[in-house]
Amino acid sequence: MANRTLADAGIALTAALGGTISAGDTISIGQYAVDYTDGQLRDTSGGSTTRDLLRVTLGPGCRSNFRASAGGQLKTIVNQTGTGYLEDKSNCGAVEVVSDSASAVIYDVRYAALNGHSFALNTCDAEKFFQFASGTCTIQSACDLANAYVVAGRTVFSTSAYALTALHAGGNAVVTLSRDVANIYAEGACVITIDNTAVSPSGKVYLRGGTVKWIRGGTCADLECNTSGVADFSELSEPITISDRHMGPGSTLILAKNGIQPTFTTTTDSGGGPQIVYR
């Protein structure tokens, strides 16, 4: 297990790191402005095996581009049995991250970029994704992500056959959700927009603040918004069903004045229920 840093500004990443990478290494990419044409963290500069690493960090001094269109997407495995993580706290132009396949693990991904650059996570199996900073992050269709925690910037969850276990949103995060999820937790001033019928939360949509806005969606098993938060159905483009609604004073329910209404199969509001606004 070695700590490896860039030796030069070459456009092939493994070669620029010295030409050899071993399983369990820690990789720090913290300098230069390079448009990479080979971003795979492989065994040797001429090899084909992607190493399983302990940590990969893009540091503040990195102003490079890791773009798939140039063949330079950052390709890595960062698992080490559930302890590895990849962190982007750089000043890059654009970063696209993949692994060998949808079952190859990048366990923990953390976006904390200093300049708000675009970030995309595609082909991999990820347990956790964190967005701490402004910028646009896209979780693309071939990313099998379990849990997302976002508190800033814009996050797009593309349409995918892979469902999230949980989405946690807070702060001033702005989220577009187009893939299925079991549970949604909203707080702070976040805004989550659901725009795909594939999104059918089987657990609960739980608001302690924030706004969840439905444009399109499947059946939602449980909407719970007891003391604060906004459930917005004013822009529904087609009917949806909320199986159980639990809303209390301090929460807000927004409905279309002359448009499509959601169906609430069971309503067990408390304390007089939500403030209802027609828009």
PLY file of the C-alpha trace (Angstrom):
ply
format ascii 1.0
element vertex 279
property float x
property float y
property float z
element edge 278
property int vertex1
property int vertex2
end_header
0.00 0.00 0.00
1.64 3.18 -1.23
0.73 6.84 -1.50
1.01 7.84 -5.13
1.05 11.38 -6.52
1.53 12.78 -10.00
5.10 12.75 -11.29
4.34 14.74 -14.42
1.57 16.28 -16.52
1.19 13.38 -18.94
-2.19 12.71 -20.55
-2.22 9.01 -19.51
-3.01 8.95 -15.80
-1.29 5.75 -14.64
1.91 6.67 -16.48
1.80 10.15 -14.92
1.55 8.50 -11.48
4.79 6.62 -12.06
3.60 3.75 -14.22
2.68 1.20 -11.53
-0.32 1.00 -9.19
-0.95 -1.71 -6.59
-4.14 -2.81 -4.86
-4.73 -0.82 -1.68
-2.81 2.25 -2.86
-3.90 5.81 -2.07
-3.97 8.09 -5.12
-3.66 11.89 -4.83
-4.16 13.93 -7.99
-3.48 17.45 -6.84
-1.78 19.44 -9.57
-1.61 20.33 -13.28
-4.25 21.19 -15.86
-4.44 18.18 -18.18
-7.04 16.99 -20.69
-6.66 13.28 -20.00
-7.01 10.81 -22.86
-6.50 7.77 -20.61
-7.89 8.09 -17.09
-7.77 4.45 -16.03
-6.03 3.69 -12.75
-4.54 0.39 -13.90
-1.86 -2.01 -12.72
0.82 -0.67 -15.08
0.84 2.00 -17.76
0.64 -0.75 -20.38
-1.68 -3.07 -18.46
-5.43 -3.58 -18.47
-6.31 -4.44 -14.85
-8.09 -1.74 -12.85
-6.71 -1.83 -9.30
-8.89 -1.84 -6.17
-7.71 1.24 -4.28
-8.16 2.54 -0.75
-8.67 6.18 -1.65
-8.63 8.47 -4.69
-8.54 12.23 -4.14
-8.74 15.03 -6.67
-7.19 17.94 -4.75
-7.54 21.74 -5.01
-4.52 22.08 -7.30
-6.02 19.78 -9.93
-7.49 21.77 -12.83
-7.75 18.89 -15.28
-10.56 17.39 -17.36
-11.61 13.75 -17.11
-14.01 13.43 -20.04
-15.40 10.28 -21.62
-15.54 12.00 -25.00
-11.73 12.13 -24.98
-11.32 8.66 -23.48
-10.11 10.29 -20.30
-12.87 9.50 -17.82
-11.53 8.57 -14.39
-11.80 4.78 -14.32
-11.19 3.15 -10.99
-12.27 0.63 -8.36
-12.31 2.02 -4.81
-13.69 -0.66 -2.55
-11.23 -2.34 -0.15
-14.22 -4.14 1.36
-16.43 -1.17 2.11
-13.86 1.34 3.35
-12.68 3.01 0.15
-13.75 6.41 -1.10
-13.28 8.77 -4.00
-13.29 12.48 -3.19
-13.45 15.41 -5.60
-12.40 18.67 -3.91
-10.68 20.01 -7.01
-10.85 22.96 -9.39
-11.29 20.69 -12.42
-13.17 21.64 -15.55
-15.22 18.43 -15.75
-15.00 15.04 -14.06
-16.64 11.83 -15.27
-16.12 8.69 -13.17
-16.70 5.03 -14.07
-15.57 1.59 -12.98
-15.09 -1.65 -14.91
-18.77 -2.61 -14.83
-22.02 -1.96 -12.99
-20.90 -4.52 -10.39
-17.41 -3.06 -9.89
-17.42 -1.04 -6.69
-16.66 2.59 -5.97
-17.96 2.34 -2.43
-18.17 5.96 -1.31
-18.17 9.04 -3.60
-17.84 12.57 -2.21
-18.26 15.74 -4.26
-16.89 18.87 -2.59
-15.52 20.74 -5.61
-14.18 24.25 -5.03
-15.35 25.72 -8.34
-18.69 24.01 -8.95
-17.62 22.01 -12.01
-19.76 19.30 -13.56
-19.42 15.79 -12.16
-20.89 12.56 -13.54
-20.94 9.11 -11.99
-21.71 6.31 -14.43
-20.94 2.59 -14.74
-20.25 1.33 -11.20
-21.77 -0.07 -8.01
-21.74 2.66 -5.34
-23.04 2.45 -1.80
-22.95 6.18 -0.94
-22.87 9.47 -2.81
-22.43 12.82 -1.01
-22.77 16.26 -2.57
-21.42 18.96 -0.26
-20.80 21.79 -2.75
-22.45 23.76 -5.52
-22.18 22.41 -9.05
-24.15 19.92 -11.12
-23.73 16.23 -10.38
-25.37 13.62 -12.58
-25.90 10.05 -11.46
-26.14 8.40 -14.86
-28.19 5.39 -15.90
-25.49 2.71 -15.51
-24.64 3.71 -11.94
-26.11 1.34 -9.36
-26.25 3.69 -6.38
-27.83 2.75 -3.04
-27.86 5.92 -0.91
-27.52 9.62 -1.76
-26.95 12.54 0.63
-27.10 16.01 -0.95
-27.04 19.40 0.75
-25.91 21.80 -1.99
-25.88 22.36 -5.73
-27.94 20.51 -8.30
-28.16 16.71 -8.49
-29.75 14.80 -11.36
-30.64 11.12 -10.96
-31.10 9.88 -14.51
-33.63 7.27 -15.56
-32.21 3.86 -14.69
-33.06 0.23 -14.08
-31.29 0.64 -10.72
-33.33 1.99 -7.81
-32.06 4.05 -4.90
-32.57 2.74 -1.39
-32.75 6.25 0.08
-32.40 9.86 -1.00
-31.56 12.34 1.78
-31.75 15.99 0.71
-31.24 19.12 2.80
-29.64 22.54 2.78
-30.35 24.32 -0.50
-30.00 21.23 -2.69
-31.97 21.09 -5.94
-32.70 17.54 -7.05
-34.28 16.06 -10.18
-35.33 12.47 -9.55
-36.03 10.24 -12.55
-35.25 6.79 -11.10
-37.09 4.75 -8.53
-36.35 5.09 -4.83
-37.60 3.33 -1.71
-37.41 6.30 0.72
-37.09 10.07 0.38
-36.11 12.34 3.29
-36.32 16.10 2.76
-35.39 18.96 5.08
-34.00 22.48 5.06
-34.71 24.47 1.90
-34.15 21.64 -0.57
-36.36 21.12 -3.62
-36.87 17.62 -5.02
-38.69 17.31 -8.35
-40.07 13.90 -9.34
-40.58 13.68 -13.09
-40.85 10.00 -14.02
-43.51 7.33 -13.51
-40.72 4.94 -12.52
-40.46 6.79 -9.21
-42.73 4.81 -6.88
-41.45 5.14 -3.31
-42.31 1.89 -1.54
-41.25 3.15 1.89
-42.03 6.74 2.70
-41.59 10.29 1.51
-40.80 12.09 4.76
-40.55 15.88 4.93
-39.08 17.80 7.86
-38.79 20.88 5.66
-38.00 21.35 2.01
-40.28 20.80 -0.96
-41.12 17.66 -2.88
-42.76 18.47 -6.22
-44.43 15.84 -8.36
-44.63 16.37 -12.15
-45.06 12.67 -12.96
-44.70 9.65 -10.73
-45.85 6.20 -9.78
-47.67 5.24 -6.60
-46.24 6.63 -3.37
-46.82 4.31 -0.41
-46.59 6.87 2.41
-46.37 10.69 2.44
-45.49 12.00 5.89
-45.15 15.72 6.57
-46.07 16.46 10.16
-44.67 19.84 11.17
-43.00 21.49 8.16
-42.35 21.00 4.48
-44.25 21.36 1.22
-45.84 18.63 -0.90
-46.48 20.25 -4.29
-48.82 18.64 -6.83
-49.69 21.84 -8.70
-47.87 20.85 -11.90
-48.99 17.23 -12.26
-49.04 16.12 -15.88
-50.93 12.88 -15.17
-52.78 11.31 -12.22
-50.83 9.70 -9.37
-51.83 7.88 -6.17
-50.61 8.48 -2.63
-51.63 5.40 -0.65
-51.31 6.95 2.84
-51.17 10.67 3.63
-50.05 11.87 7.05
-49.78 15.68 7.23
-49.94 18.04 10.16
-50.02 21.73 11.05
-47.03 23.62 9.70
-46.93 21.58 6.51
-48.28 22.78 3.16
-50.13 20.90 0.45
-50.18 22.63 -2.95
-52.79 21.51 -5.48
-53.67 22.66 -8.99
-56.59 25.08 -9.11
-57.81 23.81 -12.47
-55.56 20.85 -13.18
-54.95 17.21 -12.33
-55.35 16.18 -8.71
-53.57 13.36 -6.87
-55.57 10.55 -5.32
-55.09 10.09 -1.58
-56.32 6.57 -0.80
-56.11 6.99 2.99
-55.78 10.31 4.82
-54.80 10.37 8.50
-53.83 14.01 9.01
-53.24 15.39 12.49
-53.84 18.71 14.25
-56.14 20.03 11.56
-53.91 18.88 8.74
-51.81 20.92 6.32
-52.35 24.36 4.91
-53.86 23.75 1.48
-52.94 26.14 -1.32
-54.45 26.11 -4.83
-52.20 27.34 -7.55
0 1
1 2
2 3
3 4
4 5
5 6
6 7
7 8
8 9
9 10
10 11
11 12
12 13
13 14
14 15
15 16
16 17
17 18
18 19
19 20
20 21
21 22
22 23
23 24
24 25
25 26
26 27
27 28
28 29
29 30
30 31
31 32
32 33
33 34
34 35
35 36
36 37
37 38
38 39
39 40
40 41
41 42
42 43
43 44
44 45
45 46
46 47
47 48
48 49
49 50
50 51
51 52
52 53
53 54
54 55
55 56
56 57
57 58
58 59
59 60
60 61
61 62
62 63
63 64
64 65
65 66
66 67
67 68
68 69
69 70
70 71
71 72
72 73
73 74
74 75
75 76
76 77
77 78
78 79
79 80
80 81
81 82
82 83
83 84
84 85
85 86
86 87
87 88
88 89
89 90
90 91
91 92
92 93
93 94
94 95
95 96
96 97
97 98
98 99
99 100
100 101
101 102
102 103
103 104
104 105
105 106
106 107
107 108
108 109
109 110
110 111
111 112
112 113
113 114
114 115
115 116
116 117
117 118
118 119
119 120
120 121
121 122
122 123
123 124
124 125
125 126
126 127
127 128
128 129
129 130
130 131
131 132
132 133
133 134
134 135
135 136
136 137
137 138
138 139
139 140
140 141
141 142
142 143
143 144
144 145
145 146
146 147
147 148
148 149
149 150
150 151
151 152
152 153
153 154
154 155
155 156
156 157
157 158
158 159
159 160
160 161
161 162
162 163
163 164
164 165
165 166
166 167
167 168
168 169
169 170
170 171
171 172
172 173
173 174
174 175
175 176
176 177
177 178
178 179
179 180
180 181
181 182
182 183
183 184
184 185
185 186
186 187
187 188
188 189
189 190
190 191
191 192
192 193
193 194
194 195
195 196
196 197
197 198
198 199
199 200
200 201
201 202
202 203
203 204
204 205
205 206
206 207
207 208
208 209
209 210
210 211
211 212
212 213
213 214
214 215
215 216
216 217
217 218
218 219
219 220
220 221
221 222
222 223
223 224
224 225
225 226
226 227
227 228
228 229
229 230
230 231
231 232
232 233
233 234
234 235
235 236
236 237
237 238
238 239
239 240
240 241
241 242
242 243
243 244
244 245
245 246
246 247
247 248
248 249
249 250
250 251
251 252
252 253
253 254
254 255
255 256
256 257
257 258
258 259
259 260
260 261
261 262
262 263
263 264
264 265
265 266
266 267
267 268
268 269
269 270
270 271
271 272
272 273
273 274
274 275
275 276
276 277
277 278
